Amino acid sequence: MAERINTPTVISAEEALRIEIILNQALIDILLAKGLISEDELIKGIKKIKREREIMTNDWDRHLK
Protein backbone atom coordinates (compact mmCIF):
# COMPACT_ATOMS: atom_id res chain seq x y z
CA MET A 1 0.00 0.00 0.00
CA ALA A 2 1.22 3.50 -0.77
CA GLU A 3 2.51 5.66 2.03
CA ARG A 4 0.59 8.86 2.62
CA ILE A 5 2.54 11.99 3.45
CA ASN A 6 0.62 14.23 5.83
CA THR A 7 2.50 17.49 5.41
CA PRO A 8 0.50 20.46 4.17
CA THR A 9 2.11 21.60 0.94
CA VAL A 10 0.93 24.38 -1.33
CA ILE A 11 1.34 23.71 -5.03
CA SER A 12 0.48 25.80 -8.05
CA ALA A 13 -2.66 25.23 -10.09
CA GLU A 14 -0.41 24.19 -12.98
CA GLU A 15 1.30 21.52 -10.86
CA ALA A 16 -2.06 20.30 -9.51
CA LEU A 17 -3.35 19.95 -13.07
CA ARG A 18 -0.19 18.10 -14.14
CA ILE A 19 -0.59 15.66 -11.23
CA GLU A 20 -4.28 15.14 -12.08
CA ILE A 21 -3.45 14.38 -15.71
CA ILE A 22 -0.77 11.85 -14.73
CA LEU A 23 -3.07 10.18 -12.20
CA ASN A 24 -5.96 9.95 -14.67
CA GLN A 25 -3.73 8.53 -17.40
CA ALA A 26 -2.33 5.90 -15.04
CA LEU A 27 -5.84 4.83 -13.98
CA ILE A 28 -7.05 4.69 -17.58
CA ASP A 29 -4.02 2.61 -18.61
CA ILE A 30 -4.63 0.13 -15.78
CA LEU A 31 -8.37 -0.19 -16.50
CA LEU A 32 -7.71 -0.78 -20.21
CA ALA A 33 -4.83 -3.22 -19.60
CA LYS A 34 -6.95 -5.30 -17.21
CA GLY A 35 -9.85 -5.27 -19.65
CA LEU A 36 -12.15 -3.68 -17.09
CA ILE A 37 -13.24 -1.13 -19.70
CA SER A 38 -12.83 -0.94 -23.46
CA GLU A 39 -11.52 2.03 -25.40
CA ASP A 40 -15.03 2.45 -26.80
CA GLU A 41 -16.50 2.66 -23.29
CA LEU A 42 -13.83 5.19 -22.34
CA ILE A 43 -14.57 7.39 -25.34
CA LYS A 44 -18.32 7.19 -24.74
CA GLY A 45 -17.77 8.16 -21.10
CA ILE A 46 -15.60 11.13 -22.07
CA LYS A 47 -18.22 12.34 -24.56
CA LYS A 48 -20.99 11.97 -21.96
CA ILE A 49 -19.09 14.01 -19.38
CA LYS A 50 -18.26 16.66 -22.00
CA ARG A 51 -21.96 16.98 -22.91
CA GLU A 52 -22.96 17.21 -19.24
CA ARG A 53 -20.40 19.95 -18.61
CA GLU A 54 -21.58 21.88 -21.67
CA ILE A 55 -25.15 21.71 -20.36
CA MET A 56 -24.02 22.91 -16.93
CA THR A 57 -22.05 25.77 -18.51
CA ASN A 58 -25.00 26.80 -20.65
CA ASP A 59 -27.31 26.72 -17.62
CA TRP A 60 -24.86 28.80 -15.61
CA ASP A 61 -24.48 31.33 -18.45
CA ARG A 62 -28.25 31.63 -18.74
CA HIS A 63 -28.56 32.44 -15.02
CA LEU A 64 -25.93 35.18 -15.30
CA LYS A 65 -27.85 37.07 -18.01
N, CA, C, O and CB atoms as a CASP TS submission, in Angstrom:
PFRMAT TS
TARGET T0000
AUTHOR 0000-0000-0000
METHOD Language model
MODEL 1
PARENT N/A
ATOM      1  N   MET     1       0.833  -1.177   0.000  1.00  0.00           N
ATOM      2  CA  MET     1       0.000   0.000   0.000  1.00  0.00           C
ATOM      3  C   MET     1       0.879   1.242   0.000  1.00  0.00           C
ATOM      4  O   MET     1       1.947   1.248   0.614  1.00  0.00           O
ATOM      5  CB  MET     1      -0.948  -0.003   1.206  1.00  0.00           C
ATOM      6  N   ALA     2       0.446   2.278  -0.673  1.00  0.00           N
ATOM      7  CA  ALA     2       1.218   3.505  -0.774  1.00  0.00           C
ATOM      8  C   ALA     2       1.259   4.228   0.560  1.00  0.00           C
ATOM      9  O   ALA     2       0.307   4.187   1.339  1.00  0.00           O
ATOM     10  CB  ALA     2       0.639   4.413  -1.850  1.00  0.00           C
ATOM     11  N   GLU     3       2.368   4.886   0.803  1.00  0.00           N
ATOM     12  CA  GLU     3       2.512   5.655   2.030  1.00  0.00           C
ATOM     13  C   GLU     3       1.983   7.065   1.806  1.00  0.00           C
ATOM     14  O   GLU     3       2.318   7.713   0.815  1.00  0.00           O
ATOM     15  CB  GLU     3       3.987   5.689   2.493  1.00  0.00           C
ATOM     16  N   ARG     4       1.169   7.525   2.719  1.00  0.00           N
ATOM     17  CA  ARG     4       0.591   8.862   2.616  1.00  0.00           C
ATOM     18  C   ARG     4       1.451   9.838   3.403  1.00  0.00           C
ATOM     19  O   ARG     4       1.809   9.580   4.552  1.00  0.00           O
ATOM     20  CB  ARG     4      -0.873   8.881   3.130  1.00  0.00           C
ATOM     21  N   ILE     5       1.773  10.944   2.785  1.00  0.00           N
ATOM     22  CA  ILE     5       2.544  11.991   3.449  1.00  0.00           C
ATOM     23  C   ILE     5       1.559  13.035   3.944  1.00  0.00           C
ATOM     24  O   ILE     5       0.772  13.567   3.161  1.00  0.00           O
ATOM     25  CB  ILE     5       3.616  12.626   2.488  1.00  0.00           C
ATOM     26  N   ASN     6       1.593  13.331   5.222  1.00  0.00           N
ATOM     27  CA  ASN     6       0.617  14.229   5.831  1.00  0.00           C
ATOM     28  C   ASN     6       1.178  15.615   6.111  1.00  0.00           C
ATOM     29  O   ASN     6       0.861  16.211   7.140  1.00  0.00           O
ATOM     30  CB  ASN     6       0.105  13.631   7.108  1.00  0.00           C
ATOM     31  N   THR     7       1.995  16.130   5.226  1.00  0.00           N
ATOM     32  CA  THR     7       2.500  17.487   5.408  1.00  0.00           C
ATOM     33  C   THR     7       1.736  18.419   4.482  1.00  0.00           C
ATOM     34  O   THR     7       1.610  18.151   3.287  1.00  0.00           O
ATOM     35  CB  THR     7       4.031  17.562   5.134  1.00  0.00           C
ATOM     36  N   PRO     8       1.226  19.514   5.033  1.00  0.00           N
ATOM     37  CA  PRO     8       0.500  20.460   4.174  1.00  0.00           C
ATOM     38  C   PRO     8       1.471  21.167   3.233  1.00  0.00           C
ATOM     39  O   PRO     8       2.399  21.845   3.675  1.00  0.00           O
ATOM     40  CB  PRO     8      -0.271  21.500   5.030  1.00  0.00           C
ATOM     41  N   THR     9       1.249  21.003   1.948  1.00  0.00           N
ATOM     42  CA  THR     9       2.109  21.604   0.940  1.00  0.00           C
ATOM     43  C   THR     9       1.247  22.360  -0.054  1.00  0.00           C
ATOM     44  O   THR     9       0.235  21.850  -0.535  1.00  0.00           O
ATOM     45  CB  THR     9       2.967  20.532   0.225  1.00  0.00           C
ATOM     46  N   VAL    10       1.654  23.567  -0.352  1.00  0.00           N
ATOM     47  CA  VAL    10       0.935  24.378  -1.329  1.00  0.00           C
ATOM     48  C   VAL    10       1.619  24.190  -2.680  1.00  0.00           C
ATOM     49  O   VAL    10       2.833  24.345  -2.811  1.00  0.00           O
ATOM     50  CB  VAL    10       0.902  25.895  -0.910  1.00  0.00           C
ATOM     51  N   ILE    11       0.802  23.851  -3.682  1.00  0.00           N
ATOM     52  CA  ILE    11       1.339  23.706  -5.028  1.00  0.00           C
ATOM     53  C   ILE    11       0.548  24.617  -5.961  1.00  0.00           C
ATOM     54  O   ILE    11      -0.572  25.026  -5.655  1.00  0.00           O
ATOM     55  CB  ILE    11       1.278  22.218  -5.507  1.00  0.00           C
ATOM     56  N   SER    12       1.144  24.920  -7.086  1.00  0.00           N
ATOM     57  CA  SER    12       0.482  25.797  -8.047  1.00  0.00           C
ATOM     58  C   SER    12      -0.652  25.060  -8.746  1.00  0.00           C
ATOM     59  O   SER    12      -0.700  23.830  -8.756  1.00  0.00           O
ATOM     60  CB  SER    12       1.489  26.328  -9.080  1.00  0.00           C
ATOM     61  N   ALA    13      -1.553  25.822  -9.323  1.00  0.00           N
ATOM     62  CA  ALA    13      -2.656  25.233 -10.087  1.00  0.00           C
ATOM     63  C   ALA    13      -2.101  24.417 -11.252  1.00  0.00           C
ATOM     64  O   ALA    13      -2.641  23.364 -11.591  1.00  0.00           O
ATOM     65  CB  ALA    13      -3.620  26.335 -10.605  1.00  0.00           C
ATOM     66  N   GLU    14      -1.035  24.900 -11.856  1.00  0.00           N
ATOM     67  CA  GLU    14      -0.413  24.185 -12.984  1.00  0.00           C
ATOM     68  C   GLU    14       0.114  22.825 -12.528  1.00  0.00           C
ATOM     69  O   GLU    14      -0.076  21.825 -13.221  1.00  0.00           O
ATOM     70  CB  GLU    14       0.740  25.026 -13.598  1.00  0.00           C
ATOM     71  N   GLU    15       0.767  22.781 -11.382  1.00  0.00           N
ATOM     72  CA  GLU    15       1.297  21.516 -10.860  1.00  0.00           C
ATOM     73  C   GLU    15       0.163  20.576 -10.469  1.00  0.00           C
ATOM     74  O   GLU    15       0.252  19.371 -10.702  1.00  0.00           O
ATOM     75  CB  GLU    15       2.215  21.771  -9.650  1.00  0.00           C
ATOM     76  N   ALA    16      -0.902  21.115  -9.875  1.00  0.00           N
ATOM     77  CA  ALA    16      -2.062  20.296  -9.508  1.00  0.00           C
ATOM     78  C   ALA    16      -2.687  19.680 -10.752  1.00  0.00           C
ATOM     79  O   ALA    16      -3.063  18.508 -10.744  1.00  0.00           O
ATOM     80  CB  ALA    16      -3.108  21.139  -8.746  1.00  0.00           C
ATOM     81  N   LEU    17      -2.798  20.462 -11.817  1.00  0.00           N
ATOM     82  CA  LEU    17      -3.346  19.954 -13.073  1.00  0.00           C
ATOM     83  C   LEU    17      -2.444  18.879 -13.661  1.00  0.00           C
ATOM     84  O   LEU    17      -2.937  17.860 -14.147  1.00  0.00           O
ATOM     85  CB  LEU    17      -3.533  21.094 -14.080  1.00  0.00           C
ATOM     86  N   ARG    18      -1.140  19.087 -13.626  1.00  0.00           N
ATOM     87  CA  ARG    18      -0.188  18.101 -14.141  1.00  0.00           C
ATOM     88  C   ARG    18      -0.317  16.780 -13.370  1.00  0.00           C
ATOM     89  O   ARG    18      -0.311  15.708 -13.974  1.00  0.00           O
ATOM     90  CB  ARG    18       1.263  18.644 -14.044  1.00  0.00           C
ATOM     91  N   ILE    19      -0.433  16.857 -12.054  1.00  0.00           N
ATOM     92  CA  ILE    19      -0.592  15.658 -11.225  1.00  0.00           C
ATOM     93  C   ILE    19      -1.897  14.946 -11.567  1.00  0.00           C
ATOM     94  O   ILE    19      -1.931  13.720 -11.674  1.00  0.00           O
ATOM     95  CB  ILE    19      -0.559  16.023  -9.724  1.00  0.00           C
ATOM     96  N   GLU    20      -2.971  15.719 -11.738  1.00  0.00           N
ATOM     97  CA  GLU    20      -4.282  15.140 -12.080  1.00  0.00           C
ATOM     98  C   GLU    20      -4.230  14.420 -13.427  1.00  0.00           C
ATOM     99  O   GLU    20      -4.800  13.339 -13.575  1.00  0.00           O
ATOM    100  CB  GLU    20      -5.366  16.241 -12.113  1.00  0.00           C
ATOM    101  N   ILE    21      -3.563  15.001 -14.388  1.00  0.00           N
ATOM    102  CA  ILE    21      -3.450  14.382 -15.711  1.00  0.00           C
ATOM    103  C   ILE    21      -2.683  13.059 -15.614  1.00  0.00           C
ATOM    104  O   ILE    21      -3.098  12.054 -16.192  1.00  0.00           O
ATOM    105  CB  ILE    21      -2.745  15.343 -16.703  1.00  0.00           C
ATOM    106  N   ILE    22      -1.571  13.065 -14.888  1.00  0.00           N
ATOM    107  CA  ILE    22      -0.771  11.847 -14.734  1.00  0.00           C
ATOM    108  C   ILE    22      -1.577  10.767 -14.016  1.00  0.00           C
ATOM    109  O   ILE    22      -1.571   9.610 -14.437  1.00  0.00           O
ATOM    110  CB  ILE    22       0.532  12.147 -13.959  1.00  0.00           C
ATOM    111  N   LEU    23      -2.259  11.127 -12.953  1.00  0.00           N
ATOM    112  CA  LEU    23      -3.072  10.177 -12.199  1.00  0.00           C
ATOM    113  C   LEU    23      -4.170   9.582 -13.073  1.00  0.00           C
ATOM    114  O   LEU    23      -4.362   8.366 -13.092  1.00  0.00           O
ATOM    115  CB  LEU    23      -3.685  10.855 -10.972  1.00  0.00           C
ATOM    116  N   ASN    24      -4.890  10.434 -13.796  1.00  0.00           N
ATOM    117  CA  ASN    24      -5.961   9.951 -14.673  1.00  0.00           C
ATOM    118  C   ASN    24      -5.430   9.021 -15.751  1.00  0.00           C
ATOM    119  O   ASN    24      -6.036   7.987 -16.034  1.00  0.00           O
ATOM    120  CB  ASN    24      -6.685  11.125 -15.319  1.00  0.00           C
ATOM    121  N   GLN    25      -4.301   9.378 -16.357  1.00  0.00           N
ATOM    122  CA  GLN    25      -3.732   8.533 -17.401  1.00  0.00           C
ATOM    123  C   GLN    25      -3.323   7.180 -16.851  1.00  0.00           C
ATOM    124  O   GLN    25      -3.538   6.155 -17.499  1.00  0.00           O
ATOM    125  CB  GLN    25      -2.537   9.215 -18.045  1.00  0.00           C
ATOM    126  N   ALA    26      -2.731   7.165 -15.655  1.00  0.00           N
ATOM    127  CA  ALA    26      -2.332   5.897 -15.037  1.00  0.00           C
ATOM    128  C   ALA    26      -3.551   5.016 -14.774  1.00  0.00           C
ATOM    129  O   ALA    26      -3.518   3.816 -15.045  1.00  0.00           O
ATOM    130  CB  ALA    26      -1.569   6.154 -13.723  1.00  0.00           C
ATOM    131  N   LEU    27      -4.620   5.602 -14.249  1.00  0.00           N
ATOM    132  CA  LEU    27      -5.839   4.829 -13.982  1.00  0.00           C
ATOM    133  C   LEU    27      -6.453   4.293 -15.275  1.00  0.00           C
ATOM    134  O   LEU    27      -6.874   3.138 -15.337  1.00  0.00           O
ATOM    135  CB  LEU    27      -6.864   5.694 -13.236  1.00  0.00           C
ATOM    136  N   ILE    28      -6.500   5.127 -16.292  1.00  0.00           N
ATOM    137  CA  ILE    28      -7.047   4.688 -17.582  1.00  0.00           C
ATOM    138  C   ILE    28      -6.217   3.530 -18.140  1.00  0.00           C
ATOM    139  O   ILE    28      -6.767   2.530 -18.601  1.00  0.00           O
ATOM    140  CB  ILE    28      -7.079   5.867 -18.595  1.00  0.00           C
ATOM    141  N   ASP    29      -4.899   3.671 -18.095  1.00  0.00           N
ATOM    142  CA  ASP    29      -4.020   2.611 -18.607  1.00  0.00           C
ATOM    143  C   ASP    29      -4.257   1.288 -17.880  1.00  0.00           C
ATOM    144  O   ASP    29      -4.305   0.231 -18.509  1.00  0.00           O
ATOM    145  CB  ASP    29      -2.548   3.027 -18.467  1.00  0.00           C
ATOM    146  N   ILE    30      -4.403   1.348 -16.565  1.00  0.00           N
ATOM    147  CA  ILE    30      -4.631   0.131 -15.775  1.00  0.00           C
ATOM    148  C   ILE    30      -5.979  -0.496 -16.121  1.00  0.00           C
ATOM    149  O   ILE    30      -6.066  -1.705 -16.332  1.00  0.00           O
ATOM    150  CB  ILE    30      -4.565   0.446 -14.267  1.00  0.00           C
ATOM    151  N   LEU    31      -7.031   0.326 -16.178  1.00  0.00           N
ATOM    152  CA  LEU    31      -8.369  -0.192 -16.504  1.00  0.00           C
ATOM    153  C   LEU    31      -8.390  -0.849 -17.881  1.00  0.00           C
ATOM    154  O   LEU    31      -8.978  -1.917 -18.051  1.00  0.00           O
ATOM    155  CB  LEU    31      -9.409   0.939 -16.450  1.00  0.00           C
ATOM    156  N   LEU    32      -7.753  -0.217 -18.861  1.00  0.00           N
ATOM    157  CA  LEU    32      -7.712  -0.779 -20.213  1.00  0.00           C
ATOM    158  C   LEU    32      -6.875  -2.067 -20.247  1.00  0.00           C
ATOM    159  O   LEU    32      -7.276  -3.056 -20.860  1.00  0.00           O
ATOM    160  CB  LEU    32      -7.138   0.255 -21.206  1.00  0.00           C
ATOM    161  N   ALA    33      -5.722  -2.047 -19.589  1.00  0.00           N
ATOM    162  CA  ALA    33      -4.828  -3.219 -19.603  1.00  0.00           C
ATOM    163  C   ALA    33      -5.491  -4.433 -18.951  1.00  0.00           C
ATOM    164  O   ALA    33      -5.299  -5.562 -19.401  1.00  0.00           O
ATOM    165  CB  ALA    33      -3.506  -2.894 -18.878  1.00  0.00           C
ATOM    166  N   LYS    34      -6.264  -4.204 -17.900  1.00  0.00           N
ATOM    167  CA  LYS    34      -6.945  -5.303 -17.207  1.00  0.00           C
ATOM    168  C   LYS    34      -8.243  -5.699 -17.905  1.00  0.00           C
ATOM    169  O   LYS    34      -8.886  -6.672 -17.512  1.00  0.00           O
ATOM    170  CB  LYS    34      -7.236  -4.913 -15.763  1.00  0.00           C
ATOM    171  N   GLY    35      -8.630  -4.954 -18.930  1.00  0.00           N
ATOM    172  CA  GLY    35      -9.853  -5.271 -19.651  1.00  0.00           C
ATOM    173  C   GLY    35     -11.115  -4.924 -18.875  1.00  0.00           C
ATOM    174  O   GLY    35     -12.193  -5.436 -19.175  1.00  0.00           O
ATOM    175  N   LEU    36     -10.983  -4.060 -17.883  1.00  0.00           N
ATOM    176  CA  LEU    36     -12.151  -3.681 -17.093  1.00  0.00           C
ATOM    177  C   LEU    36     -13.061  -2.720 -17.855  1.00  0.00           C
ATOM    178  O   LEU    36     -14.267  -2.670 -17.612  1.00  0.00           O
ATOM    179  CB  LEU    36     -11.712  -3.048 -15.780  1.00  0.00           C
ATOM    180  N   ILE    37     -12.474  -1.960 -18.776  1.00  0.00           N
ATOM    181  CA  ILE    37     -13.243  -1.129 -19.698  1.00  0.00           C
ATOM    182  C   ILE    37     -12.594  -1.236 -21.074  1.00  0.00           C
ATOM    183  O   ILE    37     -11.414  -1.565 -21.194  1.00  0.00           O
ATOM    184  CB  ILE    37     -13.306   0.367 -19.212  1.00  0.00           C
ATOM    185  N   SER    38     -13.377  -0.956 -22.102  1.00  0.00           N
ATOM    186  CA  SER    38     -12.828  -0.943 -23.458  1.00  0.00           C
ATOM    187  C   SER    38     -12.555   0.509 -23.860  1.00  0.00           C
ATOM    188  O   SER    38     -13.043   1.444 -23.226  1.00  0.00           O
ATOM    189  CB  SER    38     -13.810  -1.633 -24.474  1.00  0.00           C
ATOM    190  N   GLU    39     -11.778   0.676 -24.909  1.00  0.00           N
ATOM    191  CA  GLU    39     -11.519   2.034 -25.400  1.00  0.00           C
ATOM    192  C   GLU    39     -12.820   2.702 -25.827  1.00  0.00           C
ATOM    193  O   GLU    39     -12.991   3.908 -25.649  1.00  0.00           O
ATOM    194  CB  GLU    39     -10.523   2.007 -26.578  1.00  0.00           C
ATOM    195  N   ASP    40     -13.735   1.918 -26.390  1.00  0.00           N
ATOM    196  CA  ASP    40     -15.029   2.452 -26.804  1.00  0.00           C
ATOM    197  C   ASP    40     -15.814   2.974 -25.599  1.00  0.00           C
ATOM    198  O   ASP    40     -16.412   4.049 -25.659  1.00  0.00           O
ATOM    199  CB  ASP    40     -15.842   1.374 -27.541  1.00  0.00           C
ATOM    200  N   GLU    41     -15.807   2.204 -24.503  1.00  0.00           N
ATOM    201  CA  GLU    41     -16.497   2.655 -23.287  1.00  0.00           C
ATOM    202  C   GLU    41     -15.860   3.932 -22.741  1.00  0.00           C
ATOM    203  O   GLU    41     -16.559   4.831 -22.274  1.00  0.00           O
ATOM    204  CB  GLU    41     -16.472   1.551 -22.210  1.00  0.00           C
ATOM    205  N   LEU    42     -14.548   4.004 -22.803  1.00  0.00           N
ATOM    206  CA  LEU    42     -13.830   5.190 -22.337  1.00  0.00           C
ATOM    207  C   LEU    42     -14.225   6.415 -23.157  1.00  0.00           C
ATOM    208  O   LEU    42     -14.530   7.469 -22.599  1.00  0.00           O
ATOM    209  CB  LEU    42     -12.309   4.965 -22.415  1.00  0.00           C
ATOM    210  N   ILE    43     -14.219   6.276 -24.466  1.00  0.00           N
ATOM    211  CA  ILE    43     -14.568   7.393 -25.338  1.00  0.00           C
ATOM    212  C   ILE    43     -16.015   7.821 -25.125  1.00  0.00           C
ATOM    213  O   ILE    43     -16.310   9.015 -25.068  1.00  0.00           O
ATOM    214  CB  ILE    43     -14.340   7.017 -26.804  1.00  0.00           C
ATOM    215  N   LYS    44     -16.915   6.852 -25.008  1.00  0.00           N
ATOM    216  CA  LYS    44     -18.322   7.188 -24.740  1.00  0.00           C
ATOM    217  C   LYS    44     -18.460   7.932 -23.420  1.00  0.00           C
ATOM    218  O   LYS    44     -19.224   8.894 -23.326  1.00  0.00           O
ATOM    219  CB  LYS    44     -19.189   5.916 -24.718  1.00  0.00           C
ATOM    220  N   GLY    45     -17.730   7.497 -22.402  1.00  0.00           N
ATOM    221  CA  GLY    45     -17.772   8.157 -21.099  1.00  0.00           C
ATOM    222  C   GLY    45     -17.244   9.582 -21.170  1.00  0.00           C
ATOM    223  O   GLY    45     -17.812  10.486 -20.558  1.00  0.00           O
ATOM    224  N   ILE    46     -16.169   9.785 -21.907  1.00  0.00           N
ATOM    225  CA  ILE    46     -15.605  11.130 -22.071  1.00  0.00           C
ATOM    226  C   ILE    46     -16.609  12.039 -22.769  1.00  0.00           C
ATOM    227  O   ILE    46     -16.814  13.180 -22.353  1.00  0.00           O
ATOM    228  CB  ILE    46     -14.282  11.076 -22.873  1.00  0.00           C
ATOM    229  N   LYS    47     -17.231  11.536 -23.827  1.00  0.00           N
ATOM    230  CA  LYS    47     -18.217  12.342 -24.557  1.00  0.00           C
ATOM    231  C   LYS    47     -19.413  12.684 -23.678  1.00  0.00           C
ATOM    232  O   LYS    47     -19.933  13.798 -23.745  1.00  0.00           O
ATOM    233  CB  LYS    47     -18.687  11.601 -25.811  1.00  0.00           C
ATOM    234  N   LYS    48     -19.852  11.737 -22.859  1.00  0.00           N
ATOM    235  CA  LYS    48     -20.988  11.970 -21.962  1.00  0.00           C
ATOM    236  C   LYS    48     -20.665  13.073 -20.961  1.00  0.00           C
ATOM    237  O   LYS    48     -21.470  13.980 -20.748  1.00  0.00           O
ATOM    238  CB  LYS    48     -21.367  10.674 -21.220  1.00  0.00           C
ATOM    239  N   ILE    49     -19.492  12.995 -20.351  1.00  0.00           N
ATOM    240  CA  ILE    49     -19.091  14.011 -19.383  1.00  0.00           C
ATOM    241  C   ILE    49     -18.959  15.369 -20.055  1.00  0.00           C
ATOM    242  O   ILE    49     -19.356  16.385 -19.485  1.00  0.00           O
ATOM    243  CB  ILE    49     -17.771  13.622 -18.708  1.00  0.00           C
ATOM    244  N   LYS    50     -18.404  15.393 -21.264  1.00  0.00           N
ATOM    245  CA  LYS    50     -18.259  16.658 -21.995  1.00  0.00           C
ATOM    246  C   LYS    50     -19.626  17.284 -22.255  1.00  0.00           C
ATOM    247  O   LYS    50     -19.798  18.491 -22.080  1.00  0.00           O
ATOM    248  CB  LYS    50     -17.513  16.433 -23.331  1.00  0.00           C
ATOM    249  N   ARG    51     -20.608  16.466 -22.674  1.00  0.00           N
ATOM    250  CA  ARG    51     -21.963  16.981 -22.907  1.00  0.00           C
ATOM    251  C   ARG    51     -22.571  17.526 -21.625  1.00  0.00           C
ATOM    252  O   ARG    51     -23.175  18.599 -21.623  1.00  0.00           O
ATOM    253  CB  ARG    51     -22.864  15.884 -23.485  1.00  0.00           C
ATOM    254  N   GLU    52     -22.410  16.781 -20.527  1.00  0.00           N
ATOM    255  CA  GLU    52     -22.963  17.211 -19.244  1.00  0.00           C
ATOM    256  C   GLU    52     -22.354  18.542 -18.808  1.00  0.00           C
ATOM    257  O   GLU    52     -23.059  19.417 -18.305  1.00  0.00           O
ATOM    258  CB  GLU    52     -22.720  16.141 -18.169  1.00  0.00           C
ATOM    259  N   ARG    53     -21.062  18.689 -18.999  1.00  0.00           N
ATOM    260  CA  ARG    53     -20.400  19.946 -18.614  1.00  0.00           C
ATOM    261  C   ARG    53     -20.862  21.101 -19.495  1.00  0.00           C
ATOM    262  O   ARG    53     -21.023  22.221 -19.011  1.00  0.00           O
ATOM    263  CB  ARG    53     -18.870  19.800 -18.703  1.00  0.00           C
ATOM    264  N   GLU    54     -21.076  20.841 -20.776  1.00  0.00           N
ATOM    265  CA  GLU    54     -21.577  21.884 -21.668  1.00  0.00           C
ATOM    266  C   GLU    54     -22.968  22.329 -21.241  1.00  0.00           C
ATOM    267  O   GLU    54     -23.280  23.519 -21.276  1.00  0.00           O
ATOM    268  CB  GLU    54     -21.601  21.386 -23.122  1.00  0.00           C
ATOM    269  N   ILE    55     -23.804  21.379 -20.837  1.00  0.00           N
ATOM    270  CA  ILE    55     -25.147  21.707 -20.361  1.00  0.00           C
ATOM    271  C   ILE    55     -25.050  22.550 -19.096  1.00  0.00           C
ATOM    272  O   ILE    55     -25.755  23.549 -18.956  1.00  0.00           O
ATOM    273  CB  ILE    55     -25.970  20.421 -20.096  1.00  0.00           C
ATOM    274  N   MET    56     -24.178  22.148 -18.175  1.00  0.00           N
ATOM    275  CA  MET    56     -24.017  22.907 -16.933  1.00  0.00           C
ATOM    276  C   MET    56     -23.526  24.321 -17.223  1.00  0.00           C
ATOM    277  O   MET    56     -23.994  25.279 -16.607  1.00  0.00           O
ATOM    278  CB  MET    56     -23.039  22.192 -15.987  1.00  0.00           C
ATOM    279  N   THR    57     -22.586  24.457 -18.156  1.00  0.00           N
ATOM    280  CA  THR    57     -22.046  25.774 -18.510  1.00  0.00           C
ATOM    281  C   THR    57     -23.129  26.633 -19.127  1.00  0.00           C
ATOM    282  O   THR    57     -23.248  27.816 -18.806  1.00  0.00           O
ATOM    283  CB  THR    57     -20.859  25.640 -19.480  1.00  0.00           C
ATOM    284  N   ASN    58     -23.922  26.044 -20.014  1.00  0.00           N
ATOM    285  CA  ASN    58     -25.002  26.798 -20.652  1.00  0.00           C
ATOM    286  C   ASN    58     -26.028  27.239 -19.621  1.00  0.00           C
ATOM    287  O   ASN    58     -26.504  28.373 -19.671  1.00  0.00           O
ATOM    288  CB  ASN    58     -25.679  25.958 -21.746  1.00  0.00           C
ATOM    289  N   ASP    59     -26.377  26.362 -18.686  1.00  0.00           N
ATOM    290  CA  ASP    59     -27.313  26.716 -17.619  1.00  0.00           C
ATOM    291  C   ASP    59     -26.764  27.853 -16.778  1.00  0.00           C
ATOM    292  O   ASP    59     -27.490  28.791 -16.449  1.00  0.00           O
ATOM    293  CB  ASP    59     -27.607  25.502 -16.733  1.00  0.00           C
ATOM    294  N   TRP    60     -25.487  27.777 -16.429  1.00  0.00           N
ATOM    295  CA  TRP    60     -24.858  28.801 -15.611  1.00  0.00           C
ATOM    296  C   TRP    60     -24.854  30.132 -16.362  1.00  0.00           C
ATOM    297  O   TRP    60     -25.173  31.171 -15.785  1.00  0.00           O
ATOM    298  CB  TRP    60     -23.421  28.387 -15.227  1.00  0.00           C
ATOM    299  N   ASP    61     -24.491  30.101 -17.654  1.00  0.00           N
ATOM    300  CA  ASP    61     -24.476  31.334 -18.451  1.00  0.00           C
ATOM    301  C   ASP    61     -25.867  31.963 -18.517  1.00  0.00           C
ATOM    302  O   ASP    61     -26.007  33.185 -18.453  1.00  0.00           O
ATOM    303  CB  ASP    61     -23.960  31.047 -19.873  1.00  0.00           C
ATOM    304  N   ARG    62     -26.886  31.125 -18.644  1.00  0.00           N
ATOM    305  CA  ARG    62     -28.248  31.630 -18.744  1.00  0.00           C
ATOM    306  C   ARG    62     -28.660  32.333 -17.450  1.00  0.00           C
ATOM    307  O   ARG    62     -29.379  33.331 -17.497  1.00  0.00           O
ATOM    308  CB  ARG    62     -29.222  30.486 -19.064  1.00  0.00           C
ATOM    309  N   HIS    63     -28.221  31.837 -16.315  1.00  0.00           N
ATOM    310  CA  HIS    63     -28.559  32.437 -15.021  1.00  0.00           C
ATOM    311  C   HIS    63     -27.833  33.766 -14.803  1.00  0.00           C
ATOM    312  O   HIS    63     -28.297  34.611 -14.037  1.00  0.00           O
ATOM    313  CB  HIS    63     -28.217  31.468 -13.888  1.00  0.00           C
ATOM    314  N   LEU    64     -26.711  33.946 -15.468  1.00  0.00           N
ATOM    315  CA  LEU    64     -25.931  35.178 -15.299  1.00  0.00           C
ATOM    316  C   LEU    64     -26.489  36.330 -16.149  1.00  0.00           C
ATOM    317  O   LEU    64     -26.152  37.490 -15.913  1.00  0.00           O
ATOM    318  CB  LEU    64     -24.463  34.923 -15.667  1.00  0.00           C
ATOM    319  N   LYS    65     -27.322  36.020 -17.116  1.00  0.00           N
ATOM    320  CA  LYS    65     -27.851  37.074 -18.012  1.00  0.00           C
ATOM    321  C   LYS    65     -28.999  37.796 -17.378  1.00  0.00           C
ATOM    322  O   LYS    65     -29.565  38.707 -17.983  1.00  0.00           O
ATOM    323  CB  LYS    65     -28.296  36.486 -19.346  1.00  0.00           C
TER
END
